[in-house]
């Protein structure tokens, strides 16, 4: 009984009525095409058609019906979604009609009948008009209904410019034409290929190259620019985006080439142009096979796993099939969010979310005794420069001795690798945060001399969109109507995206032999002022007209520019040309350990001279006495 109920439910889901109507209309189309073929052949005079031809036409009709139903069903012309009919359906319809026309002489021969030689050609022509016209009329009717609905509701039409006359541009225009996004009107297309200029793409004029963008924005009253060049890298896109952002139009972009490969190009895939698109540097490429080779089947621990870097580490590690993923963080809300995200994406992932502080040595050691991680990524740290300047002892407690606790526990438990997340602020530091991270690097280099665990550090610049970075701050200031605050007009920084930073960390773990400081070639540094201007323009505002920029002066401990290497450190290439290894700086291990003990006592005693103690360990650290 249940089986019959299930079958009945499945049958009811089939659009039987629509199929029956299509079949009936096709049967009528066969009859009309047959009659009109004879009518046209005899100069539009029914009386001139010989009786034997009318009889032959009626005799062949059942044969035509059988052939058409078989061919149309084989080419899925009764199962297509005609509201989204495209050139594929049109081609299939044409092939089906051609086969039906070719079958005419065969059926006549089998029945011993005769019709004019031109009959199959006329038959195919009219059959194509009737069957194709009926099917595509549904799509046309839907488009007209949507247009009437938009006019009826008073929805404002948004004039769009599509940049890119290739497959992606064609797909986007097609989607806009046939979907509910018809309040968008593609007014013109831009393409740098001179051979396209003056031609039309789906009825939309291709008006010129990128140099025409500003003029065409005014000429066609463009509100939105759609960048549809998924094959272009960032270095090629940057000049186009620079032109587009000066127009003040809203910009959206198709994410990547895989959208074309998957045939997954539509309006919903468009995203806002992001600040990293304007950096002009292509994403860092890593060897995924190398990463999988040492992460797969391992117990991997991420401290600070709920933070911006730590959570991305967890995402990418989860993709590489670890035996178990340990997420350790003091903030339970952050840890909960990444836990829920990974549970949804990777339901089979063995994951443990552990709450605690890296300062708590007993808690850290207990976790290592319980889970015995093979690989440790240490991302837990205080990183806000101005805040740490006001609380220097907390920076040392958390960054230096939190790192020492985790690193020693990794040694005792026999972890294979320990990867420290460091920063370019550790080079010739002018703030306590940078100096504390430099000591962290020295800690892991010192332990590497004595332990079987391979200790390495990964040093990179600012991360776009991370907690506490300038981008979220600028966005919030723009949302509030400004002003956007920049500390100095000439201040510069190196930038990378969060996924890039994490890819580098994972790659460094694959290259680790112990004691290295890995450094990323991050290209040219970027002016913070330029970032602020770009973000204002990307938000659709004019700099210093709609949103003002104010300069507030350098904050305590802030440098005009960051460096990636100490003067004493050299550079050695790795297999990845974007990743280098800095030569370790020599220091007295015994003296360093004595200084660490003195630093420990000073920070926990809330010493007012903690900076002086730090400078004894890191002579390059420069600070202003308070």
Buried (B, 14 or more C-beta within 10 A) or exposed (E): EEEEEEEEEEEEEEEEEEEEEBBEEBBEBBBBBBBBBBBBBBEEEEEEBEEEBBEBBEBBBEBBBEBBBBBBBEBEBBEBEBEBBEEEBBEBBBBBBBBBBEBBEEBBEEEEBEBBEEBBBBBBBBBBBBBBEBBBEBBEEBBEEBEEEBEEEEEEBBBBBBBBBBBBBBBBBBBBBBBEBBBBBBBBBBBBEEEBBEEEBBEBBBBBBBEBBEEBBEEBEBBBBBBBBBEBEBEEBBEBBBBBBEBBBBBBBBEEBEBBEEEEBBBEBBEEBBBBBBBBBBBBEBBBEBBBEBBEEBBBBBBBBBBBBBBBBBBBBBBBBBEBBBBBBBEEEBBBEBBEBBEEEBEEBEBBBBBBBBBBBEBBBBBBEEBEBBBBBBBBBBBEBEEBBEBBBBBBBBBBBBBBBBBBBBBEBEBBBBBBBBBBBBBBBBBBBBBBBBBBBBBBBBBBEEBEBBBBBBBBBBBBBBEBBBBBEBBEBBEEEBBBBBBBEEBBBBBBBBBBBBBBBBBBBBBBEBBBBBBBBBBEBBBBBEBBBBBBBBBBBEBBEBBEBEEEEEEBBBBEEBBBBBEEBEEEEBEBEBBBBBBBBEBEBEEBEEBBEEBBEBBEEEBEEBBEBBBEBBEBBBBEEE
